[in-house]
């Protein structure tokens, strides 16, 4: 859930950075544009929106820090001795940040890697521990106040807490229901919280139903290659246009202009008790179900390439014609009798000489055996 919240946050954060850079170009040069009071109000609302997504990330991050639920196995404190596994926890934290940066970067179509890396380090550490790289953007104090929000406080590094925890320390009253998103169903009249809840609890394959995109989440895999890059021939074959663009590939995602008096409307909204608990956002799938869908894809591809549906009789007939099951029965029986005839030994008794061997029994006479030929010693192959 933390990675899902990070993808939603960075989707909006990259739009805000793009807005800041465009606005920076508009204010520079000989043709600079003067900002109005409505522009400042709009920026203030955008900053509040970004802070709300940060609260959602901070809520999920705090569950990991406290070792709640499935995260208990990664908790740094031992249960009996109460000794912190500092070294192990340090390596786990570094590995998690590295993997999270890669996942968010690939999900957002590999855009602005250094912006994602800089903001990820700032969220989970602080500005004191950000490496000064030449690829990182430099923001002015006004741009910092817009991007980092009203709760950003930079103090001495000994008492500095991460910006995510700072978001949880100062939560406005109208934003408190955000902490229940994904846990309990929101009941109220605040349309902004309803919008955040929809973006968070709707699975990726159904995001196009609410006209929202979070990178490549929910996009058909046929539109991407093995390295998860957009396959532009497949995109052109899909015939997307400005009228039909469910995944917002032709329509580039942008910031929606809010109402100027939205803050006042949110403070006047009604809040009700939340009784309905959200049990599962992502439905788990078993290996049997995944194998079933794989077979379904194979059948669809087979019929699309000209395959014909066959019944059991046609399948068996075709199988008998294509596969051989050995020689026929008559040949097997003939070989059997021929082999038996070779194994039976023919004995010939010497003719009786009654005058000389009258007193000898016929059984005691020596038998003349037929000399075995070369063909009798070996079987046919």
LUMMI-407959 format. One line per 4 residues: number of its first residue (from 1); their letters; for each residue x, y, z of C-alpha. Coordinates in nm, 3 decimals. Example, Ala and Ser with C-alpha at 12.3 -4.5 7.8 and 13.67 -1.06 7.14 Angstrom:
1> as> 1.230/-0.450/0.780; 1.367/-0.106/0.714
***
This chain:
1> xxxx> 0.000/0.000/0.000; 0.293/0.234/0.058; 0.419/0.187/-0.297; 0.068/0.250/-0.429
5> xxxx> 0.045/0.574/-0.231; 0.392/0.677/-0.353; 0.290/0.627/-0.717; -0.019/0.845/-0.666
9> xxxx> 0.185/1.113/-0.489; 0.462/1.129/-0.750; 0.210/1.136/-1.033; 0.077/1.461/-0.890
13> xxxx> 0.420/1.585/-0.778; 0.569/1.564/-1.128; 0.277/1.765/-1.263; 0.343/2.028/-0.997
17> xxxx> 0.714/2.042/-1.084; 0.626/2.086/-1.449; 0.385/2.364/-1.355; 0.654/2.535/-1.146
21> xxxx> 0.910/2.519/-1.429; 0.661/2.656/-1.682; 0.566/2.933/-1.443; 0.935/3.010/-1.390
25> xxxx> 0.981/3.060/-1.764; 0.674/3.283/-1.779; 0.812/3.513/-1.510; 1.157/3.544/-1.673
29> xxxx> 1.267/3.746/-1.973; 1.136/4.060/-2.133; 0.784/3.921/-2.181; 0.727/3.834/-1.815
33> xxxx> 0.368/3.788/-1.702; 0.238/3.943/-1.383; 0.073/3.710/-1.135; -0.272/3.793/-1.009
37> xxxx> -0.426/3.724/-0.671; -0.626/3.439/-0.819; -0.303/3.277/-0.936; -0.171/3.281/-0.581
41> xxxx> -0.495/3.130/-0.451; -0.475/2.858/-0.713; -0.115/2.777/-0.615; -0.218/2.761/-0.252
45> xxxx> -0.488/2.507/-0.335; -0.242/2.302/-0.542; -0.003/2.296/-0.247; -0.282/2.172/-0.019
49> xxxx> -0.365/1.895/-0.266; -0.004/1.783/-0.270; 0.005/1.787/0.109; -0.302/1.562/0.119
53> xxxx> -0.133/1.300/-0.096; 0.168/1.326/0.134; -0.057/1.249/0.433; -0.165/0.928/0.263
57> xxxx> 0.198/0.824/0.214; 0.282/0.918/0.573; -0.009/0.710/0.707; 0.117/0.396/0.532
61> xxxx> 0.479/0.469/0.624; 0.394/0.505/0.993; 0.233/0.159/0.988; 0.571/0.017/0.880
65> xxxx> 0.757/0.212/1.147; 0.528/0.078/1.419; 0.539/-0.278/1.283; 0.163/-0.316/1.249
69> xxxx> -0.010/-0.595/1.061; 0.202/-0.768/0.800; 0.495/-0.537/0.876; 0.557/-0.693/1.218
73> xxxx> 0.828/-0.920/1.077; 1.028/-0.615/0.965; 1.008/-0.433/1.298; 1.353/-0.335/1.424
77> xxxx> 1.289/-0.407/1.796; 1.314/-0.759/1.931; 1.012/-0.872/2.132; 1.191/-1.009/2.439
81> xxxx> 1.521/-0.827/2.473; 1.393/-0.493/2.328; 1.719/-0.431/2.142; 1.707/-0.249/1.812
85> xxxx> 1.864/-0.421/1.511; 2.025/-0.097/1.395; 2.256/-0.234/1.126; 1.993/-0.464/0.977
89> xxxx> 1.731/-0.188/0.980; 1.973/0.055/0.813; 2.039/-0.180/0.521; 1.669/-0.259/0.491
93> xxxx> 1.587/0.114/0.474; 1.846/0.179/0.203; 1.733/-0.118/-0.004; 1.370/-0.018/0.028
97> xxxx> 1.438/0.337/-0.093; 1.641/0.211/-0.390; 1.368/-0.032/-0.494; 1.091/0.224/-0.440
101> xxxx> 1.269/0.479/-0.662; 1.301/0.226/-0.943; 0.938/0.111/-0.914; 0.797/0.464/-0.917
105> xxxx> 1.028/0.568/-1.201; 0.932/0.272/-1.423; 0.562/0.310/-1.342; 0.566/0.676/-1.444
109> xxxx> 0.709/0.592/-1.788; 1.072/0.655/-1.684; 1.030/1.030/-1.653; 1.236/1.267/-1.437
113> xxxx> 1.448/1.011/-1.253; 1.652/1.267/-1.059; 1.340/1.458/-0.952; 1.192/1.135/-0.816
117> xxxx> 1.518/1.039/-0.643; 1.557/1.381/-0.482; 1.200/1.393/-0.353; 1.210/1.032/-0.231
121> xxxx> 1.522/1.102/-0.025; 1.368/1.420/0.111; 1.047/1.247/0.216; 1.207/0.958/0.403
125> xxxx> 1.512/1.141/0.535; 1.518/1.521/0.530; 1.688/1.798/0.338; 1.996/1.760/0.559
129> xxxx> 2.079/1.421/0.404; 2.017/1.495/0.036; 2.331/1.454/-0.173; 2.413/1.766/-0.373
133> xxxx> 2.410/1.634/-0.730; 2.431/1.861/-1.034; 2.131/1.683/-1.187; 1.901/1.790/-0.902
137> xxxx> 1.676/2.091/-0.958; 1.723/2.405/-0.751; 1.401/2.563/-0.627; 1.351/2.915/-0.500
141> xxxx> 1.198/2.973/-0.153; 0.859/3.047/-0.311; 0.873/2.729/-0.515; 0.981/2.533/-0.207
145> xxxx> 0.680/2.660/-0.012; 0.455/2.554/-0.300; 0.601/2.205/-0.347; 0.689/2.109/0.010
149> xxxx> 0.374/2.241/0.175; 0.282/2.442/0.480; 0.406/2.181/0.730; 0.767/2.172/0.611
153> xxxx> 1.003/2.273/0.894; 1.381/2.266/0.867; 1.556/2.263/1.207; 1.883/2.132/1.344
157> xxxx> 1.963/1.785/1.213; 1.969/1.643/1.568; 1.600/1.719/1.620; 1.489/1.702/1.257
161> xxxx> 1.211/1.459/1.167; 1.123/1.345/0.819; 0.870/1.550/0.618; 0.630/1.256/0.619
165> xxxx> 0.608/1.259/0.998; 0.571/1.637/0.993; 0.257/1.595/0.784; 0.105/1.378/1.057
169> xxxx> 0.195/1.621/1.335; -0.014/1.908/1.197; -0.329/1.780/1.029; -0.617/2.024/0.966
173> xxxx> -0.953/1.914/1.097; -1.111/1.893/0.752; -0.832/1.657/0.637; -0.867/1.404/0.919
177> xxxx> -1.087/1.164/0.714; -0.791/1.118/0.477; -0.626/0.898/0.741; -0.917/0.651/0.710
181> xxxx> -0.897/0.620/0.331; -0.851/0.256/0.237; -0.954/0.143/0.585; -1.313/0.268/0.612
185> xxxx> -1.557/0.400/0.355; -1.587/0.778/0.367; -1.930/0.920/0.446; -1.951/1.293/0.400
189> xxxx> -2.004/1.580/0.158; -1.640/1.673/0.095; -1.589/1.607/-0.276; -1.211/1.640/-0.246
193> xxxx> -1.185/1.347/-0.003; -1.417/1.144/-0.225; -1.185/1.210/-0.518; -0.876/1.099/-0.322
197> xxxx> -1.059/0.788/-0.202; -1.155/0.695/-0.558; -0.797/0.732/-0.679; -0.670/0.518/-0.392
201> xxxx> -0.920/0.230/-0.368; -1.003/0.180/-0.737; -0.780/-0.097/-0.879; -0.554/-0.024/-1.172
205> xxxx> -0.759/-0.204/-1.442; -1.065/0.009/-1.352; -0.894/0.349/-1.336; -1.008/0.437/-1.688
209> xxxx> -1.369/0.423/-1.562; -1.309/0.730/-1.344; -1.085/0.897/-1.607; -0.772/0.883/-1.390
213> xxxx> -0.426/0.758/-1.478; -0.139/0.659/-1.251; 0.148/0.599/-1.489; 0.116/0.261/-1.655
217> xxxx> -0.106/0.105/-1.387; -0.401/-0.068/-1.550; -0.274/-0.030/-1.907; -0.299/-0.335/-2.138
221> xxxx> 0.028/-0.523/-2.159; -0.001/-0.536/-2.537; 0.087/-0.165/-2.542; 0.430/-0.233/-2.385
225> xxxx> 0.734/-0.437/-2.474; 0.937/-0.666/-2.249; 1.123/-0.373/-2.089; 0.790/-0.195/-2.013
229> xxxx> 0.852/0.075/-2.270; 0.562/0.199/-2.478; 0.529/0.001/-2.800; 0.430/0.285/-3.033
233> xxxx> 0.327/0.061/-3.328; 0.082/-0.113/-3.094; -0.041/0.225/-2.967; -0.102/0.345/-3.323
237> xxxx> -0.280/0.019/-3.404; -0.516/0.081/-3.107; -0.645/0.397/-3.283; -0.648/0.621/-2.977
241> xxxx> -0.761/0.980/-3.027; -0.859/1.282/-2.820; -1.218/1.152/-2.814; -1.125/0.792/-2.733
245> xxxx> -0.829/0.783/-2.499; -0.912/0.579/-2.185; -0.548/0.554/-2.073; -0.457/0.919/-2.139
249> xxxx> -0.176/0.839/-2.381; -0.282/1.094/-2.641; -0.419/1.335/-2.380; -0.127/1.417/-2.158
253> xxxx> -0.218/1.427/-1.784; -0.245/1.781/-1.654; -0.355/1.974/-1.348; -0.726/2.047/-1.321
257> xxxx> -0.798/2.405/-1.223; -0.974/2.408/-0.885; -1.243/2.641/-0.759; -1.107/2.950/-0.587
261> xxxx> -1.340/2.914/-0.287; -1.284/2.541/-0.244; -1.119/2.580/0.097; -1.428/2.752/0.237
265> xxxx> -1.656/2.489/0.089; -1.450/2.207/0.242; -1.466/2.365/0.586; -1.845/2.381/0.560
269> xxxx> -1.882/2.019/0.448; -2.050/1.764/0.673; -1.877/1.460/0.817; -2.056/1.145/0.931
273> xxxx> -1.947/0.840/1.123; -1.764/0.584/0.915; -1.903/0.238/0.983; -1.819/0.048/0.665
277> xxxx> -1.476/-0.111/0.665; -1.285/-0.170/0.341; -1.158/-0.527/0.364; -0.965/-0.563/0.042
281> xxxx> -0.863/-0.325/-0.234; -0.663/-0.570/-0.445; -0.819/-0.912/-0.493; -0.558/-1.188/-0.459
285> xxxx> -0.528/-1.453/-0.730; -0.421/-1.813/-0.690; -0.180/-1.996/-0.920; -0.470/-2.197/-1.065
289> xxxx> -0.653/-1.877/-1.158; -0.342/-1.730/-1.322; -0.286/-2.053/-1.519; -0.648/-2.040/-1.632
293> xxxx> -0.606/-1.687/-1.767; -0.283/-1.788/-1.942; -0.468/-2.070/-2.119; -0.742/-1.825/-2.212
297> xxxx> -0.489/-1.593/-2.377; -0.344/-1.885/-2.573; -0.687/-1.987/-2.700; -0.770/-1.632/-2.803
301> xxxx> -0.443/-1.599/-2.992; -0.502/-1.939/-3.157; -0.846/-1.842/-3.286; -0.727/-1.499/-3.396
305> xxxx> -0.460/-1.661/-3.613; -0.717/-1.876/-3.798; -0.766/-2.170/-3.565; -1.092/-2.367/-3.586
309> xxxx> -1.293/-2.493/-3.292; -1.291/-2.876/-3.299; -1.498/-3.132/-3.111; -1.359/-3.443/-2.945
313> xxxx> -1.416/-3.667/-3.251; -1.222/-3.442/-3.486; -0.945/-3.397/-3.232; -0.904/-3.777/-3.186
317> xxxx> -0.912/-3.841/-3.561; -0.651/-3.575/-3.620; -0.440/-3.715/-3.337; -0.450/-4.067/-3.483
321> xxxx> -0.350/-3.943/-3.826; -0.061/-3.737/-3.698; 0.083/-3.969/-3.434; 0.195/-4.330/-3.484
325> xxxx> 0.139/-4.591/-3.214; 0.360/-4.875/-3.354; 0.305/-5.151/-3.618; -0.040/-5.301/-3.683
329> xxxx> -0.174/-5.602/-3.493; -0.120/-5.853/-3.778; 0.248/-5.768/-3.799; 0.291/-5.804/-3.422
333> xxxx> 0.124/-6.151/-3.423; 0.331/-6.273/-3.720; 0.653/-6.167/-3.550; 0.542/-6.340/-3.231
337> xxxx> 0.483/-6.678/-3.398; 0.807/-6.649/-3.591; 0.997/-6.585/-3.268; 0.829/-6.879/-3.092
341> xxxx> 0.918/-7.110/-3.381; 1.283/-7.018/-3.354; 1.298/-7.084/-2.982; 1.149/-7.432/-3.002
345> xxxx> 1.428/-7.693/-3.049; 1.366/-7.978/-3.302; 1.494/-8.327/-3.178; 1.546/-8.625/-3.408
349> xxxx> 1.584/-8.988/-3.268; 1.823/-9.235/-3.439; 1.642/-9.516/-3.620; 1.605/-9.838/-3.417
353> xxxx> 1.840/-10.129/-3.473; 1.625/-10.396/-3.313; 1.879/-10.672/-3.366; 2.155/-10.500/-3.175
357> xxxx> 1.974/-10.284/-2.924; 1.672/-10.486/-2.839; 1.737/-10.471/-2.468; 1.784/-10.092/-2.458
361> xxxx> 1.505/-9.865/-2.378; 1.408/-9.608/-2.627; 1.430/-9.338/-2.360; 1.795/-9.419/-2.293
365> xxxx> 1.900/-9.370/-2.649; 2.101/-9.060/-2.730; 1.920/-8.802/-2.938; 2.068/-8.641/-3.238
369> xxxx> 2.020/-8.266/-3.216; 1.991/-8.040/-3.508; 2.277/-7.803/-3.543; 2.168/-7.450/-3.471
373> xxxx> 2.206/-7.205/-3.750; 2.309/-6.845/-3.720; 1.952/-6.722/-3.765; 1.831/-6.913/-3.460
377> xxxx> 2.062/-6.739/-3.217; 1.938/-6.386/-3.261; 1.610/-6.205/-3.255; 1.489/-5.982/-3.531
381> x> 1.525/-5.618/-3.464
***
